[in-house]
């Protein structure tokens, strides 16, 4: 597999040929290659940008060899650590706010929909913004807007002027700017570290993300016991102020763009189209995107009935349910320690196929579970496989995608993934009404097995 760019910034010889083919295709007024152009497709299959000859990212003369000596990465990591931990106070308090204002289950479930909509509606647009503008500035503006929204929410709750529709609007805006920051921070990581540190960085981010997801709700719940959720919002504001501070300290190299890209004026619609072309015509990106969609669907399909199965079939007490479900988080944590050593086991494509097969095993364990320990073991396996594949998928995307297009590619992928999850949840819950619940796990296992076979047939295992 040809690399999208060399570390010294020189273009790959093959890329020049592909670039000529692609520019010739642009002469008719249509940006990028046509789907039916075999030559263009071959260029895409080698990981070539359908628009230009990019650098994978800026390469400063000197970077610390150790990830933990890289001050710029540490600023980003520490800032997101504080904001992620304190944000759980808001997410836990939000249902309480809606309940106090409406006492309606529909209102509470509608809020969950409002929090999902920005990913679907603005995924691609957020990517264009991140790729067009200075990413550090985008991150600072996004955090500042989140702080302003939280302070406005606190003021409305304190004065008694809050209404459910106001919470919908503010929650929607908060999620939108949160996603904008997330997209920019994901795109900025390859500019801060060396290529060989991508796996370690993604493993570190996933590890601490899992820790925060596991401990955050418990810490938030403890704090809301001793204080009103209104004042909990101020603690969340404090976390975002720290994020703003650490982000402002970062020195981010500017991603170099090819001359023809900087000189060419394009519309937002054209840049969205370029993102789609990059995703569809780059073999590695296309294959891992299909993999993400399928895995998200199957995981959500089975995940829709796990809690019901534990309570109704295994007769677990509510107090024990949290302990069993935490097995998935424990599996996620363990997988972060083997992500980098696993590169010695073979190509990353083979590792991804192995992760899908491991997920099939995990669903089979759930199918045969008749005791909570067996259920926990299955969830452990599934958590480990999911995080392991996420780390390598993020790394492949960062390596293959030209950095000046990473925002659009990540935004488009995220949008598609968010659409697959609710469909899987709905169908899983619907099937649970007509068939024994444990057969849903068996169905999910067969889906994962079929996905692994299809992936091997399409040579996913050849991705290095």
GUPA-104414 format. One record per residue (C-alpha): residue in one letter; residue number from 1; x, y, z. Coordinates in Angstrom, 3 decimals, padded with zeros to 6 digits. Layout:
BEGIN
<seke "a", NUM, <X, Y, Z>>;
...
***
This chain:
BEGIN
<seke "x", 1, <000.000, 000.000, 000.000>>;
<seke "x", 2, <001.445, 003.321, -001.043>>;
<seke "x", 3, <001.735, 005.932, 001.648>>;
<seke "x", 4, <-000.282, 009.120, 001.093>>;
<seke "x", 5, <002.778, 011.215, 001.677>>;
<seke "x", 6, <006.364, 010.728, 002.615>>;
<seke "x", 7, <007.652, 012.040, 005.882>>;
<seke "x", 8, <010.105, 014.321, 004.134>>;
<seke "x", 9, <007.238, 015.989, 002.279>>;
<seke "x", 10, <008.243, 014.863, -001.229>>;
<seke "x", 11, <005.504, 013.633, -003.486>>;
<seke "x", 12, <005.364, 009.978, -004.373>>;
<seke "x", 13, <006.220, 009.390, -008.070>>;
<seke "x", 14, <002.934, 007.560, -008.675>>;
<seke "x", 15, <001.023, 010.489, -007.243>>;
<seke "x", 16, <002.195, 012.827, -010.011>>;
<seke "x", 17, <000.759, 010.544, -012.661>>;
<seke "x", 18, <-002.510, 010.251, -010.766>>;
<seke "x", 19, <-002.564, 013.993, -010.279>>;
<seke "x", 20, <-002.383, 014.540, -014.040>>;
<seke "x", 21, <-005.225, 012.095, -014.614>>;
<seke "x", 22, <-007.353, 013.758, -011.993>>;
<seke "x", 23, <-006.697, 017.273, -013.231>>;
<seke "x", 24, <-007.584, 016.149, -016.740>>;
<seke "x", 25, <-010.890, 014.941, -015.337>>;
<seke "x", 26, <-011.466, 018.383, -013.842>>;
<seke "x", 27, <-011.264, 020.105, -017.224>>;
<seke "x", 28, <-014.911, 019.463, -017.916>>;
<seke "x", 29, <-015.962, 021.390, -014.839>>;
<seke "x", 30, <-016.512, 018.413, -012.537>>;
<seke "x", 31, <-014.112, 018.409, -009.590>>;
<seke "x", 32, <-012.362, 015.127, -008.997>>;
<seke "x", 33, <-012.501, 011.803, -010.860>>;
<seke "x", 34, <-015.624, 010.141, -012.174>>;
<seke "x", 35, <-016.684, 006.892, -010.567>>;
<seke "x", 36, <-016.448, 005.066, -013.861>>;
<seke "x", 37, <-012.896, 006.163, -014.632>>;
<seke "x", 38, <-010.792, 003.052, -014.035>>;
<seke "x", 39, <-007.554, 004.968, -013.956>>;
<seke "x", 40, <-008.927, 007.366, -011.384>>;
<seke "x", 41, <-010.197, 004.467, -009.327>>;
<seke "x", 42, <-006.780, 002.858, -009.379>>;
<seke "x", 43, <-005.318, 006.085, -008.092>>;
<seke "x", 44, <-007.912, 006.155, -005.341>>;
<seke "x", 45, <-007.166, 002.573, -004.424>>;
<seke "x", 46, <-003.592, 003.517, -003.662>>;
<seke "x", 47, <-004.751, 006.097, -001.158>>;
<seke "x", 48, <-004.287, 009.078, -003.477>>;
<seke "x", 49, <-006.293, 012.223, -002.963>>;
<seke "x", 50, <-008.854, 012.715, -005.725>>;
<seke "x", 51, <-008.178, 016.436, -005.580>>;
<seke "x", 52, <-004.522, 017.158, -005.049>>;
<seke "x", 53, <-001.104, 016.048, -003.978>>;
<seke "x", 54, <-001.096, 016.667, -000.235>>;
<seke "x", 55, <001.155, 016.225, 002.685>>;
<seke "x", 56, <-000.099, 013.926, 005.407>>;
<seke "x", 57, <000.635, 016.712, 007.863>>;
<seke "x", 58, <003.133, 019.339, 008.804>>;
<seke "x", 59, <006.437, 017.899, 009.942>>;
<seke "x", 60, <008.331, 020.249, 012.259>>;
<seke "x", 61, <012.085, 019.861, 012.326>>;
<seke "x", 62, <012.136, 018.517, 015.852>>;
<seke "x", 63, <009.537, 016.701, 017.905>>;
<seke "x", 64, <009.998, 014.878, 021.218>>;
<seke "x", 65, <010.552, 011.176, 020.739>>;
<seke "x", 66, <008.281, 010.347, 023.661>>;
<seke "x", 67, <004.590, 011.131, 023.515>>;
<seke "x", 68, <004.704, 012.232, 027.159>>;
<seke "x", 69, <007.460, 014.744, 026.422>>;
<seke "x", 70, <005.400, 016.361, 023.671>>;
<seke "x", 71, <004.085, 019.485, 025.369>>;
<seke "x", 72, <001.587, 020.318, 022.621>>;
<seke "x", 73, <-000.042, 016.887, 022.794>>;
<seke "x", 74, <-000.112, 017.071, 026.600>>;
<seke "x", 75, <-001.905, 020.429, 026.487>>;
<seke "x", 76, <-004.620, 018.884, 024.330>>;
<seke "x", 77, <-004.810, 015.719, 026.426>>;
<seke "x", 78, <-005.002, 017.462, 029.810>>;
<seke "x", 79, <-007.571, 019.974, 028.569>>;
<seke "x", 80, <-009.890, 017.324, 027.157>>;
<seke "x", 81, <-009.412, 015.253, 030.321>>;
<seke "x", 82, <-010.764, 018.026, 032.558>>;
<seke "x", 83, <-013.589, 019.010, 030.219>>;
<seke "x", 84, <-014.646, 015.414, 029.620>>;
<seke "x", 85, <-014.772, 014.643, 033.334>>;
<seke "x", 86, <-016.776, 017.724, 034.296>>;
<seke "x", 87, <-019.087, 017.397, 031.283>>;
<seke "x", 88, <-020.600, 014.302, 032.901>>;
<seke "x", 89, <-022.132, 016.580, 035.529>>;
<seke "x", 90, <-024.056, 018.333, 032.761>>;
<seke "x", 91, <-025.060, 015.109, 030.980>>;
<seke "x", 92, <-026.308, 013.577, 034.227>>;
<seke "x", 93, <-028.092, 016.743, 035.291>>;
<seke "x", 94, <-029.779, 017.330, 031.927>>;
<seke "x", 95, <-032.455, 014.606, 032.327>>;
<seke "x", 96, <-033.155, 015.967, 035.817>>;
<seke "x", 97, <-033.666, 019.457, 034.395>>;
<seke "x", 98, <-036.086, 018.186, 031.747>>;
<seke "x", 99, <-037.945, 016.060, 034.285>>;
<seke "x", 100, <-038.416, 019.010, 036.633>>;
<seke "x", 101, <-039.723, 021.157, 033.778>>;
<seke "x", 102, <-041.958, 018.643, 032.005>>;
<seke "x", 103, <-042.426, 015.348, 033.930>>;
<seke "x", 104, <-042.645, 013.787, 030.455>>;
<seke "x", 105, <-040.882, 010.684, 029.121>>;
<seke "x", 106, <-041.359, 011.993, 025.578>>;
<seke "x", 107, <-039.601, 015.234, 026.461>>;
<seke "x", 108, <-036.665, 013.309, 027.947>>;
<seke "x", 109, <-036.309, 010.992, 024.951>>;
<seke "x", 110, <-036.652, 013.936, 022.550>>;
<seke "x", 111, <-033.632, 015.543, 024.202>>;
<seke "x", 112, <-031.577, 012.473, 023.297>>;
<seke "x", 113, <-032.643, 012.925, 019.671>>;
<seke "x", 114, <-031.680, 016.613, 019.766>>;
<seke "x", 115, <-028.223, 015.651, 021.010>>;
<seke "x", 116, <-027.772, 013.257, 018.083>>;
<seke "x", 117, <-029.019, 015.526, 015.295>>;
<seke "x", 118, <-025.914, 017.777, 015.019>>;
<seke "x", 119, <-023.756, 014.786, 014.046>>;
<seke "x", 120, <-026.139, 013.923, 011.213>>;
<seke "x", 121, <-026.950, 017.457, 010.055>>;
<seke "x", 122, <-023.572, 019.157, 010.403>>;
<seke "x", 123, <-021.011, 016.343, 010.212>>;
<seke "x", 124, <-019.820, 017.276, 006.727>>;
<seke "x", 125, <-020.156, 021.033, 007.253>>;
<seke "x", 126, <-018.078, 020.842, 010.437>>;
<seke "x", 127, <-015.396, 019.015, 008.467>>;
<seke "x", 128, <-015.318, 021.758, 005.826>>;
<seke "x", 129, <-014.984, 024.452, 008.514>>;
<seke "x", 130, <-012.144, 022.565, 010.190>>;
<seke "x", 131, <-010.303, 022.088, 006.882>>;
<seke "x", 132, <-010.833, 025.693, 005.737>>;
<seke "x", 133, <-009.906, 027.626, 008.870>>;
<seke "x", 134, <-007.129, 027.659, 011.422>>;
<seke "x", 135, <-007.896, 024.604, 013.554>>;
<seke "x", 136, <-006.646, 025.998, 016.834>>;
<seke "x", 137, <-008.857, 029.043, 016.352>>;
<seke "x", 138, <-011.821, 026.806, 015.535>>;
<seke "x", 139, <-011.217, 024.878, 018.758>>;
<seke "x", 140, <-011.010, 028.054, 020.848>>;
<seke "x", 141, <-014.198, 029.483, 019.341>>;
<seke "x", 142, <-016.022, 026.179, 019.859>>;
<seke "x", 143, <-015.009, 026.005, 023.533>>;
<seke "x", 144, <-015.879, 029.678, 024.093>>;
<seke "x", 145, <-019.347, 029.104, 022.631>>;
<seke "x", 146, <-019.879, 026.073, 024.866>>;
<seke "x", 147, <-018.933, 028.144, 027.916>>;
<seke "x", 148, <-021.361, 030.887, 026.862>>;
<seke "x", 149, <-024.183, 028.365, 026.330>>;
<seke "x", 150, <-023.629, 026.762, 029.740>>;
<seke "x", 151, <-023.583, 030.145, 031.475>>;
<seke "x", 152, <-026.803, 031.109, 029.694>>;
<seke "x", 153, <-028.380, 027.830, 030.794>>;
<seke "x", 154, <-027.308, 028.462, 034.401>>;
<seke "x", 155, <-028.796, 031.961, 034.282>>;
<seke "x", 156, <-032.115, 030.739, 032.867>>;
<seke "x", 157, <-032.408, 027.976, 035.458>>;
<seke "x", 158, <-031.513, 030.324, 038.310>>;
<seke "x", 159, <-034.048, 032.965, 037.265>>;
<seke "x", 160, <-036.774, 030.411, 036.514>>;
<seke "x", 161, <-036.958, 031.465, 032.863>>;
<seke "x", 162, <-036.004, 028.063, 031.431>>;
<seke "x", 163, <-038.465, 026.088, 029.303>>;
<seke "x", 164, <-038.130, 022.666, 027.731>>;
<seke "x", 165, <-037.852, 024.081, 024.210>>;
<seke "x", 166, <-035.032, 026.353, 025.432>>;
<seke "x", 167, <-033.182, 023.301, 026.771>>;
<seke "x", 168, <-033.651, 021.619, 023.388>>;
<seke "x", 169, <-032.157, 024.605, 021.589>>;
<seke "x", 170, <-029.244, 025.064, 023.996>>;
<seke "x", 171, <-028.503, 021.336, 024.101>>;
<seke "x", 172, <-028.518, 021.196, 020.302>>;
<seke "x", 173, <-026.092, 024.137, 020.071>>;
<seke "x", 174, <-023.857, 022.721, 022.813>>;
<seke "x", 175, <-023.578, 019.394, 021.010>>;
<seke "x", 176, <-022.915, 021.151, 017.691>>;
<seke "x", 177, <-019.964, 023.131, 019.034>>;
<seke "x", 178, <-018.763, 020.089, 020.954>>;
<seke "x", 179, <-018.635, 018.101, 017.741>>;
<seke "x", 180, <-016.854, 020.950, 015.964>>;
<seke "x", 181, <-014.163, 020.889, 018.665>>;
<seke "x", 182, <-013.921, 017.096, 018.490>>;
<seke "x", 183, <-013.460, 017.128, 014.715>>;
<seke "x", 184, <-010.788, 019.834, 014.915>>;
<seke "x", 185, <-008.909, 018.117, 017.746>>;
<seke "x", 186, <-008.928, 014.806, 015.856>>;
<seke "x", 187, <-007.551, 016.525, 012.754>>;
<seke "x", 188, <-004.914, 018.373, 014.741>>;
<seke "x", 189, <-003.323, 015.319, 016.383>>;
<seke "x", 190, <-001.267, 014.269, 013.303>>;
<seke "x", 191, <000.226, 017.785, 013.237>>;
<seke "x", 192, <001.467, 017.474, 016.824>>;
<seke "x", 193, <003.138, 014.064, 016.745>>;
<seke "x", 194, <005.267, 011.880, 014.509>>;
<seke "x", 195, <003.715, 009.241, 012.292>>;
<seke "x", 196, <005.060, 006.350, 014.360>>;
<seke "x", 197, <003.318, 007.788, 017.440>>;
<seke "x", 198, <-000.190, 007.692, 015.928>>;
<seke "x", 199, <-001.087, 004.333, 017.473>>;
<seke "x", 200, <000.232, 005.312, 020.912>>;
<seke "x", 201, <-001.642, 008.618, 020.797>>;
<seke "x", 202, <-004.922, 007.007, 019.750>>;
<seke "x", 203, <-004.501, 004.299, 022.391>>;
<seke "x", 204, <-003.880, 006.961, 025.047>>;
<seke "x", 205, <-006.926, 008.971, 023.971>>;
<seke "x", 206, <-009.129, 005.861, 023.977>>;
<seke "x", 207, <-007.767, 004.687, 027.341>>;
<seke "x", 208, <-008.522, 007.918, 029.146>>;
<seke "x", 209, <-011.793, 008.332, 027.291>>;
<seke "x", 210, <-012.865, 004.957, 028.663>>;
<seke "x", 211, <-011.695, 005.870, 032.166>>;
<seke "x", 212, <-013.704, 009.093, 032.058>>;
<seke "x", 213, <-016.758, 007.296, 030.675>>;
<seke "x", 214, <-016.528, 004.778, 033.517>>;
<seke "x", 215, <-015.735, 007.080, 036.426>>;
<seke "x", 216, <-017.412, 010.256, 035.190>>;
<seke "x", 217, <-021.032, 009.280, 035.903>>;
<seke "x", 218, <-020.148, 008.027, 039.396>>;
<seke "x", 219, <-018.249, 011.213, 040.244>>;
<seke "x", 220, <-020.989, 013.373, 038.748>>;
<seke "x", 221, <-023.654, 011.480, 040.666>>;
<seke "x", 222, <-021.766, 011.941, 043.926>>;
<seke "x", 223, <-021.454, 015.672, 043.318>>;
<seke "x", 224, <-025.128, 016.079, 042.439>>;
<seke "x", 225, <-026.013, 014.449, 045.756>>;
<seke "x", 226, <-024.469, 017.357, 047.659>>;
<seke "x", 227, <-025.352, 020.188, 045.263>>;
<seke "x", 228, <-028.119, 021.315, 042.938>>;
<seke "x", 229, <-027.619, 020.541, 039.248>>;
<seke "x", 230, <-027.636, 024.281, 038.554>>;
<seke "x", 231, <-024.361, 024.675, 040.423>>;
<seke "x", 232, <-023.079, 021.514, 038.795>>;
<seke "x", 233, <-023.255, 023.429, 035.516>>;
<seke "x", 234, <-020.722, 025.900, 036.931>>;
<seke "x", 235, <-018.300, 023.035, 037.582>>;
<seke "x", 236, <-018.736, 022.000, 033.952>>;
<seke "x", 237, <-017.968, 025.596, 032.976>>;
<seke "x", 238, <-014.785, 025.360, 035.045>>;
<seke "x", 239, <-013.720, 022.277, 033.102>>;
<seke "x", 240, <-014.264, 024.063, 029.796>>;
<seke "x", 241, <-012.338, 027.102, 031.024>>;
<seke "x", 242, <-009.385, 024.793, 031.676>>;
<seke "x", 243, <-009.818, 023.331, 028.196>>;
<seke "x", 244, <-009.793, 026.836, 026.714>>;
<seke "x", 245, <-006.646, 027.690, 028.694>>;
<seke "x", 246, <-004.688, 024.600, 027.655>>;
<seke "x", 247, <-005.827, 024.884, 024.038>>;
<seke "x", 248, <-004.631, 028.496, 023.938>>;
<seke "x", 249, <-001.161, 027.315, 025.023>>;
<seke "x", 250, <-000.837, 024.912, 022.103>>;
<seke "x", 251, <001.491, 025.724, 019.234>>;
<seke "x", 252, <000.009, 023.978, 016.229>>;
<seke "x", 253, <001.925, 023.659, 012.939>>;
<seke "x", 254, <-000.064, 024.688, 009.889>>;
<seke "x", 255, <-000.988, 021.802, 007.604>>;
<seke "x", 256, <000.688, 022.426, 004.264>>;
<seke "x", 257, <-001.632, 022.439, 001.267>>;
<seke "x", 258, <-000.685, 021.892, -002.373>>;
<seke "x", 259, <-000.342, 025.099, -004.354>>;
<seke "x", 260, <-003.271, 024.274, -006.616>>;
<seke "x", 261, <-005.508, 023.864, -003.559>>;
<seke "x", 262, <-004.554, 027.169, -001.937>>;
<seke "x", 263, <-004.966, 029.088, -005.202>>;
<seke "x", 264, <-008.253, 027.464, -006.188>>;
<seke "x", 265, <-011.452, 029.055, -004.888>>;
<seke "x", 266, <-014.122, 026.516, -004.018>>;
<seke "x", 267, <-017.591, 026.642, -002.529>>;
<seke "x", 268, <-018.632, 024.778, 000.604>>;
<seke "x", 269, <-020.614, 022.377, -001.559>>;
<seke "x", 270, <-017.580, 021.615, -003.712>>;
<seke "x", 271, <-015.441, 020.975, -000.638>>;
<seke "x", 272, <-018.069, 018.612, 000.757>>;
<seke "x", 273, <-017.990, 016.787, -002.563>>;
<seke "x", 274, <-014.205, 016.554, -002.374>>;
<seke "x", 275, <-014.549, 014.951, 001.052>>;
<seke "x", 276, <-016.944, 012.350, -000.349>>;
<seke "x", 277, <-014.598, 011.676, -003.263>>;
<seke "x", 278, <-011.648, 011.227, -000.939>>;
<seke "x", 279, <-013.695, 008.772, 001.117>>;
<seke "x", 280, <-015.132, 006.796, -001.786>>;
<seke "x", 281, <-012.103, 006.623, -004.066>>;
<seke "x", 282, <-009.417, 005.900, -001.493>>;
<seke "x", 283, <-009.554, 002.153, -001.005>>;
<seke "x", 284, <-008.435, 002.089, 002.620>>;
<seke "x", 285, <-010.835, 004.845, 003.692>>;
<seke "x", 286, <-013.756, 003.319, 001.821>>;
<seke "x", 287, <-013.230, -000.115, 003.335>>;
<seke "x", 288, <-012.826, 001.045, 006.929>>;
<seke "x", 289, <-015.866, 003.317, 006.563>>;
<seke "x", 290, <-018.014, 000.376, 005.457>>;
<seke "x", 291, <-016.557, -001.585, 008.365>>;
<seke "x", 292, <-017.468, 001.185, 010.830>>;
<seke "x", 293, <-021.034, 001.350, 009.511>>;
<seke "x", 294, <-021.529, -002.400, 009.742>>;
<seke "x", 295, <-019.942, -002.747, 013.188>>;
<seke "x", 296, <-021.965, 000.169, 014.568>>;
<seke "x", 297, <-025.177, -001.327, 013.232>>;
<seke "x", 298, <-024.546, -004.825, 014.596>>;
<seke "x", 299, <-023.278, -003.555, 017.954>>;
<seke "x", 300, <-026.363, -001.368, 018.365>>;
<seke "x", 301, <-028.633, -004.200, 017.197>>;
<seke "x", 302, <-027.416, -006.441, 020.021>>;
<seke "x", 303, <-026.872, -003.633, 022.517>>;
<seke "x", 304, <-030.552, -002.690, 022.362>>;
<seke "x", 305, <-031.530, -005.752, 024.415>>;
<seke "x", 306, <-028.555, -006.349, 026.732>>;
<seke "x", 307, <-030.053, -004.558, 029.732>>;
<seke "x", 308, <-033.438, -006.227, 029.171>>;
<seke "x", 309, <-031.759, -009.642, 028.921>>;
<seke "x", 310, <-029.784, -009.098, 032.119>>;
<seke "x", 311, <-032.835, -007.987, 034.103>>;
<seke "x", 312, <-035.558, -010.184, 032.615>>;
<seke "x", 313, <-033.739, -013.428, 031.786>>;
<seke "x", 314, <-030.819, -013.513, 034.221>>;
<seke "x", 315, <-032.826, -011.736, 036.944>>;
<seke "x", 316, <-029.961, -009.445, 037.884>>;
<seke "x", 317, <-030.608, -006.884, 040.572>>;
<seke "x", 318, <-030.364, -003.268, 039.483>>;
<seke "x", 319, <-027.447, -002.820, 041.887>>;
<seke "x", 320, <-025.509, -005.598, 040.118>>;
<seke "x", 321, <-026.279, -004.425, 036.596>>;
<seke "x", 322, <-023.772, -001.581, 036.653>>;
<seke "x", 323, <-021.001, -003.942, 037.751>>;
<seke "x", 324, <-021.731, -006.347, 034.905>>;
<seke "x", 325, <-021.930, -003.601, 032.290>>;
<seke "x", 326, <-018.598, -002.186, 033.489>>;
<seke "x", 327, <-016.931, -005.341, 032.149>>;
<seke "x", 328, <-017.135, -003.773, 028.695>>;
<seke "x", 329, <-015.184, -000.737, 029.908>>;
<seke "x", 330, <-012.588, -003.017, 031.501>>;
<seke "x", 331, <-012.142, -004.805, 028.182>>;
<seke "x", 332, <-011.706, -001.449, 026.456>>;
<seke "x", 333, <-008.990, -000.442, 028.910>>;
<seke "x", 334, <-007.106, -003.697, 028.441>>;
<seke "x", 335, <-007.174, -003.415, 024.653>>;
<seke "x", 336, <-005.383, -000.053, 024.739>>;
<seke "x", 337, <-002.308, -001.761, 026.201>>;
<seke "x", 338, <-001.994, -004.219, 023.315>>;
<seke "x", 339, <-002.812, -001.817, 020.463>>;
<seke "x", 340, <000.791, -000.817, 019.729>>;
<seke "x", 341, <002.415, -004.241, 020.373>>;
<seke "x", 342, <-000.195, -005.760, 018.059>>;
<seke "x", 343, <001.510, -004.091, 015.086>>;
<seke "x", 344, <004.108, -006.878, 015.350>>;
<seke "x", 345, <001.407, -009.501, 014.816>>;
<seke "x", 346, <000.704, -008.598, 011.207>>;
<seke "x", 347, <-000.889, -006.041, 008.950>>;
<seke "x", 348, <-003.517, -003.786, 010.444>>;
<seke "x", 349, <-006.076, -005.138, 008.004>>;
<seke "x", 350, <-005.588, -008.573, 009.544>>;
<seke "x", 351, <-005.913, -007.056, 013.008>>;
<seke "x", 352, <-009.238, -005.479, 012.030>>;
<seke "x", 353, <-010.544, -008.774, 010.661>>;
<seke "x", 354, <-009.404, -010.413, 013.895>>;
<seke "x", 355, <-011.284, -007.783, 015.910>>;
<seke "x", 356, <-014.489, -008.515, 013.971>>;
<seke "x", 357, <-014.067, -012.253, 014.594>>;
<seke "x", 358, <-013.473, -011.496, 018.274>>;
<seke "x", 359, <-016.741, -009.545, 018.318>>;
<seke "x", 360, <-018.477, -012.602, 016.847>>;
<seke "x", 361, <-017.009, -014.637, 019.705>>;
<seke "x", 362, <-018.221, -012.096, 022.255>>;
<seke "x", 363, <-021.783, -012.208, 020.909>>;
<seke "x", 364, <-021.678, -016.018, 021.003>>;
<seke "x", 365, <-020.690, -015.872, 024.668>>;
<seke "x", 366, <-023.702, -013.629, 025.325>>;
<seke "x", 367, <-025.937, -016.135, 023.531>>;
<seke "x", 368, <-024.809, -018.961, 025.806>>;
<seke "x", 369, <-024.743, -016.866, 028.986>>;
<seke "x", 370, <-026.876, -018.272, 031.785>>;
<seke "x", 371, <-024.956, -016.599, 034.607>>;
<seke "x", 372, <-023.925, -013.007, 035.149>>;
<seke "x", 373, <-020.228, -013.964, 035.057>>;
<seke "x", 374, <-020.614, -015.363, 031.541>>;
<seke "x", 375, <-022.510, -012.238, 030.500>>;
<seke "x", 376, <-019.704, -010.090, 031.915>>;
<seke "x", 377, <-017.116, -012.167, 030.028>>;
<seke "x", 378, <-018.963, -011.591, 026.760>>;
<seke "x", 379, <-019.176, -007.853, 027.387>>;
<seke "x", 380, <-015.453, -007.787, 028.239>>;
<seke "x", 381, <-014.618, -009.414, 024.899>>;
<seke "x", 382, <-016.888, -007.034, 022.990>>;
<seke "x", 383, <-015.456, -003.950, 024.720>>;
<seke "x", 384, <-011.900, -005.051, 023.983>>;
<seke "x", 385, <-012.626, -005.785, 020.316>>;
<seke "x", 386, <-014.452, -002.484, 019.794>>;
<seke "x", 387, <-011.741, -000.247, 021.250>>;
<seke "x", 388, <-008.944, -002.236, 019.600>>;
<seke "x", 389, <-010.499, -001.759, 016.165>>;
<seke "x", 390, <-011.256, 001.925, 016.844>>;
<seke "x", 391, <-007.610, 002.649, 017.631>>;
<seke "x", 392, <-006.368, 001.112, 014.389>>;
<seke "x", 393, <-009.176, 002.607, 012.290>>;
<seke "x", 394, <-008.360, 006.109, 013.560>>;
<seke "x", 395, <-004.673, 005.520, 012.868>>;
<seke "x", 396, <-005.304, 004.307, 009.316>>;
<seke "x", 397, <-007.513, 007.325, 008.636>>;
<seke "x", 398, <-004.848, 009.720, 009.945>>;
<seke "x", 399, <-002.109, 008.101, 007.859>>;
<seke "x", 400, <-004.028, 007.737, 004.604>>;
<seke "x", 401, <-005.978, 010.998, 004.561>>;
<seke "x", 402, <-004.213, 014.219, 003.491>>;
<seke "x", 403, <-004.300, 016.384, 006.605>>;
<seke "x", 404, <-005.959, 019.306, 004.857>>;
<seke "x", 405, <-008.913, 016.969, 004.139>>;
<seke "x", 406, <-008.978, 015.070, 007.432>>;
<seke "x", 407, <-011.781, 017.181, 008.893>>;
<seke "x", 408, <-014.121, 016.435, 005.988>>;
<seke "x", 409, <-013.325, 012.724, 005.933>>;
<seke "x", 410, <-013.759, 012.383, 009.706>>;
<seke "x", 411, <-016.971, 014.421, 009.600>>;
<seke "x", 412, <-018.495, 012.344, 006.819>>;
<seke "x", 413, <-017.551, 009.068, 008.506>>;
<seke "x", 414, <-018.967, 010.243, 011.827>>;
<seke "x", 415, <-022.214, 011.295, 010.170>>;
<seke "x", 416, <-022.671, 007.892, 008.541>>;
<seke "x", 417, <-021.804, 006.050, 011.757>>;
<seke "x", 418, <-024.350, 008.063, 013.736>>;
<seke "x", 419, <-027.066, 007.123, 011.267>>;
<seke "x", 420, <-026.309, 003.391, 011.525>>;
<seke "x", 421, <-026.552, 003.220, 015.335>>;
<seke "x", 422, <-030.206, 004.266, 015.852>>;
<seke "x", 423, <-031.324, 001.992, 013.011>>;
<seke "x", 424, <-029.626, -000.931, 014.743>>;
<seke "x", 425, <-031.149, 000.005, 018.106>>;
<seke "x", 426, <-034.645, 000.195, 016.637>>;
<seke "x", 427, <-034.412, -003.110, 014.761>>;
<seke "x", 428, <-032.853, -004.873, 017.761>>;
<seke "x", 429, <-035.627, -003.707, 020.047>>;
<seke "x", 430, <-038.253, -004.614, 017.452>>;
<seke "x", 431, <-036.879, -008.143, 017.005>>;
<seke "x", 432, <-036.832, -008.563, 020.776>>;
<seke "x", 433, <-040.624, -008.267, 020.732>>;
<seke "x", 434, <-041.015, -011.330, 018.491>>;
<seke "x", 435, <-038.116, -013.716, 019.170>>;
<seke "x", 436, <-036.317, -014.891, 022.322>>;
<seke "x", 437, <-033.868, -012.173, 023.273>>;
<seke "x", 438, <-030.786, -014.387, 023.382>>;
<seke "x", 439, <-031.287, -015.258, 019.697>>;
<seke "x", 440, <-030.564, -011.622, 018.910>>;
<seke "x", 441, <-027.038, -012.216, 020.230>>;
<seke "x", 442, <-026.728, -015.284, 018.008>>;
<seke "x", 443, <-027.912, -013.245, 015.028>>;
<seke "x", 444, <-025.352, -010.546, 015.848>>;
<seke "x", 445, <-022.619, -013.181, 016.066>>;
<seke "x", 446, <-023.548, -014.487, 012.613>>;
<seke "x", 447, <-023.578, -010.916, 011.285>>;
<seke "x", 448, <-020.067, -010.316, 012.605>>;
<seke "x", 449, <-018.882, -013.615, 011.142>>;
<seke "x", 450, <-020.375, -012.714, 007.760>>;
<seke "x", 451, <-018.763, -009.276, 007.964>>;
<seke "x", 452, <-015.362, -010.851, 008.616>>;
<seke "x", 453, <-015.752, -013.181, 005.631>>;
<seke "x", 454, <-016.847, -010.334, 003.353>>;
<seke "x", 455, <-013.931, -008.227, 004.574>>;
<seke "x", 456, <-011.468, -010.986, 003.742>>;
<seke "x", 457, <-013.100, -011.488, 000.346>>;
<seke "x", 458, <-012.554, -007.793, -000.372>>;
<seke "x", 459, <-008.969, -008.054, 000.917>>;
<seke "x", 460, <-009.302, -005.839, 003.971>>;
<seke "x", 461, <-006.501, -007.896, 005.507>>;
<seke "x", 462, <-004.050, -006.440, 002.965>>;
<seke "x", 463, <-004.219, -002.947, 004.507>>;
<seke "x", 464, <-000.852, -002.371, 006.173>>;
***
